[in-house]
Amino acid sequence: MQKEKSGLAAEAGEYRLGGDLKIARLGFGAMRITGEGVWGEPADRKEAVRVLRRAVELGINFIDTADSYGPGVSEEIIAEALHPYPAGLVIATKAGFDRPGPGRWTENGRPEHLRAACEGSLHRLRLDRIDLYQLHRIDPKVPAEDQLGALKDLQAQGKIKHIGLSEVSVRQIQHARTIVPIVSVQNRYSLADRGSEDVLNYCEKENVGFIPWFPLAAGRMSGGESPVAQAAARWKATPSQIALAWLLARSPVMLPIPGTSKVAHLEENVAAAGLHIDKQQLQELK
């Protein structure tokens, strides 16, 4: 189970994001390669660089970040570690928050903010175009048409390729799709937290990529005689690996992006791609 294997992430299967970007379904979320409170430098920048490089070695070709992680720090480290980027690597980033301080997040969907945020991400990531640009939140203080219109303009200018949403309802996705094509949705979802089940079902029906954030919350369920603990013992795996394998089995549009700041933890997560849960086992963990 823990045996090293180059390209292991590919065992999670593939998904064509937006119909044209071929990615392994197990990606990497780069929020944790920042400091405490998702603020400032990480405790060990060299280890963060090693994590990113090891992720690519293990076959991960989808990395998710945001301008607000640091802020800016996560994007800068990604470029430091991986630029010039290997062929086929898809980097997704997000905009829509101001960061007043550690652990603090303020929605900002003003079009001028989103345009400036995109320019900043392009500069830090050393890109001419961002493959997937996501609205981190739909700011209730700004008409959704204005926020999505700003992203549509950036797309027309060739600065972003595809557009995604984060923390949205089915109704919000449907409305957004009347303004601009949406290729991905990033909502909180895990074995232990299925509040976005209706959104996932909608995404599967419409072939929209579903990126679950906080995908390892199932660790809460791993104690004692829980189904997760029993499955982990049976598979000689960790509860986190069972949680990720369950997500991958749950839907073909599921794109988990577990994050970490440690190479050892990264390797443990990616090993979950080698676990294949069948329908009966999937039911047992429901």
N, C-alpha and C positions, 0 to 999 in steps of 0.2 A: 504493500500500500504506500509506503513512504519512499520506495525506491526512486532514485532520480531518473528522470526521463525527459530529454529535450523535446520541446513541442507538446508536452502533456496537455496543455490547455485545449488543444485541438480535439481531444477526446470528448469535450463537452458538446461537440457538434458546431455547425456553422450557421450564421444568419446573415442575410443580405440587408443591411441597414439602408433604408431608402431605396432598396432594389438594386443598388450598385456597389455598396461598400461591403465586401465580404469579411466578416469578423468571426473569431472564435466566440462562442456564447459565454464563456467565462472571461470577464475583463478585470480591470483593476481600477479601484476608486482611490484618487490621490488626495483626499482630504486629510488623511492622517500623517502625511509627510510635512506637516507644519508644526508649530509650537502648541502649547497648551491653550485650550480655548479656540483652536483653529486660528491662532494668532502668532505672527512672527516666525522666526526660524525654528526648525526642529531641533530637538536636543542633540541629534547626531546627523548632521547634513550628509556626511560621507556614507552613512548607512542608508539614508534615503536615496542617494544616487545608486547605491548597490541594489536596493530593492527594485528600482525602475529597470535597471539593466538586466537583472535576473528575471524580472517579469517577462521581458521580451525574449530572453533565452528560453523560457519555459513555454513559449508559444502564444503568450498574450499579445493581441494586436489591437486592443481597444482600451484606451485609457481615458477615464472621466475625471475632470477637474472643474474648477470655477475660478473666476477672478477674485472672488471673495475669500478663497482659502489662503489665508496669510495676513492680509490680502496680497495677492500677487505672488506669494512665495512658492506655492505649489507649481504654478505655471513656469516660474523661473527655474526651479529644480528639474522639471521635466525636460526643458530645453538643454540645461547643463548636462543632464545624464544621457540624452538620446539624440540630440541634434548633431549632425544631419540625420534625419529620421530614416529608419529602414523602410523599404518599399512595403506598402500594405498596412502600415501602422495608422490607425485612426485615432485622432485625439479629439475628444469632445470637451467643450468648456461651457460655462454658463454665466449669465449676468442677470441682475435684478435685485441686488442687495447692496446697501452701504454697510460698512463695518465701523461703528463708533469705538469699538474696543473688544478685548477678549471675550468670547462667548456672547457677543451682542450682534444682532442682525436686524437691519431695518430695510423694509421693502422699498425699492426705488425703481419704478418702471417708466420714468419719464423718458421719452424718446431720445432726448439729448444725452441722458445718462447712458442709455443702452448703446448709442453710437460711440460714445467716448470709451465705454467699457470694451467694446469690440476692438477698437483701435489699440487699446492697452493690451488685450490678450494676444492680438496678432504680433505685437512688438515683443512681448515677453516670451511667447512660444516660438518666435522666429519663423512665422508662417506668412504666406501670402493669402491663404484662404483657410478657414476653419471648417473641417468636415461636418461637424455637428455642433450647432450653437443652440443652447437651450435657455429658455426664459425660466430663471430660477424660481420665481413666483410670479403669478399675475397680481400686480399691485392693485388693490381695490380702490386706491385714490386716483388712478389714471384709467381712462377708458381702455378696455382690452384691445379695441381696434387700433388705438394709437401705439400701444406696445408692440403688437404683432405687425402693425404697419411698418414700424421702424426696422424690425427683423426682415420683413419682406423687401424693404429698400436695400438693406445690406446684402441680401441674397442677390438682388438684381445687379448690384455693383460688383458682384463676384467675390465679396469678402467672406461670405459663408456659403456652404454648399447645401446643407440640410438644416431644418429647424425642429427642435423638440420642446417639450413642456415639462414642468416639474410640479408635483403636488397639486393636481387638478382633478376635477370630477369629470364624469362622462359628458355632462352637459357642456362644461367648459371646453373639452376637447372638440366636441361637435361644433361649437361656435367658432373655435379657432380655425377649424378646417374649412369654414366658409370664407376665411380671409387668406389663408396660406396653407400649403401642404404641411402636415405634421408627420414626422417619421418615427418619433420616439416619445415615450412618456416615462418620467422618473418619479415614482411614488414610493412611499415607505411601505414595505411588504416583506414578510418573512414567514417561516413556519409558525411562529408564535404570534404574528400580527398580520391578519388578513383583512384589514379594514378596506383595502382597495380591490377586493375580489371582483366587484362589478367593473372597475376600470380595466383590470387584467383581462376579464372575459371580453370586453369591448375591443381591447387591443388585439387579442387573439383573432377575433372575428374579422377585424379590419387589417390584419397583418401590420400592426404598428409595434415597433420594438418596445418592450416593457422592461425598464431598468429599475430593479428594486434597491432602494437605499436602506441602510441598516439591515442587511440581509441575514446577519448572524444573531439577531435577537433571540433565536431559538435556544441560545445558550441558557436562557432562563428556565427552559424546560428540561434541562439535561440531567437533573439530579435524580438520585435514587432509582426507583423503578419506573421512571417515565418512559414512554415509547421511544423517545430519542436516545436515552441512555441504553435501553435494551437493543435498539438497532445498532448503535455504535459498538456495543460489545459483540454483537453477532457478526458484524462486518470487520471487526478489528480496526475500527476507524475512530475518529474523534467526533464529538457532538457537532462541532462546526462543519466537519466534512459531510456529515449526514444532512445538516441543514442546507448546505449548498447543493448536494446531490438531489435533495427533495425539490429545491427550486428549479433546477435544470430539468427534472422530470415533469414538473407541474405544467409547463407550457412550452411549445416550440418558439414562442416569441420572447421568452424570459432571458434576460441578459444580466446575470448577477455581476456586481462589481465590488467584491469584498476588498477592503483596504487594510493596510498595515504599514508600520514603519520598520518592521524587522524582516530580514530575509528568511529566517527560519519559519516564521508565521506565514509568509507568502507561500513558501514551498508546501506547507501543510494545506493551505487553502486550495492551491492549484491541484494537489493530489486528488481532490474531490472530483475532478473531471473524469477520473478513472473509475469512479463508482457509478453503476448504472442501476437505478431503482426501477423495478417493474411496476405494473399497475396495481397488483395486489399489495406490494410493499408501500406504494404511494397511499393506498387506502388506509393501511394500518397506522400511518403517521398523521392522518387527518384528525 
